[in-house]
Amino acid sequence: MCWRMGDGKHAIRHGDWKMVVERTEPKPQLFNLAEDMREKKDLAATMPDKLKELTELYNTWDAQMDKPHWVRQDARTEEGGRPSRAGRATRAGSQATSESSPAARGGGVEERFKQSDRNGDGKLTPDEFPQEALFKRMDTNGDGVVTLDEARGAFPGRAAGAGQSQGAGAGGARRRAR
């Protein structure tokens, strides 16, 4: 079984063996899960042949797959799916700072709308907002696109993140609609 997240972070589980590659670690890690379920003892240095085998298996799998298309869709993201400096500062800052920021609380309707409007045309299409039931609820005129005014109408009192609690706004509704 193989999996990956973005560029650089990936893993493979093959039998009792697991190889993990993290963006923050200079070398892959290798674990024998039959003997070390908690992944405390990295065997990469002592078992180079097993590491090479798992690396080759992962590379074969990866070569057959499309490149990841997912990009984080929140205020912490710059173009390309990496956290912005502001996002890193918010996460690294005090609890009061992170909780008081509209982005940390999920943002207001306007902010969430802007995040979802990938092509910047001021309208959301089903491709940009794939939660079908919520999309239909917001598309009040039934024309197949959602304007900012329609989104605001679906979430009265939640504009610009004012007075929101965790999970409010269009993003919170998306999470609840799943």
PyMOL commands that set and color helices and strands:
alter all, ss='L'
color gray80, all
select helices_A, chain A and resi 48-64+85-92+95-100+109-116+132-138+148-154+159-161+169-177
alter helices_A, ss='H'
color red, helices_A
select strands_A, chain A and resi 2-5+9-14+17-21+29-32+123-124+146-147
alter strands_A, ss='S'
color yellow, strands_A
deselect
rebuild
show_as cartoon
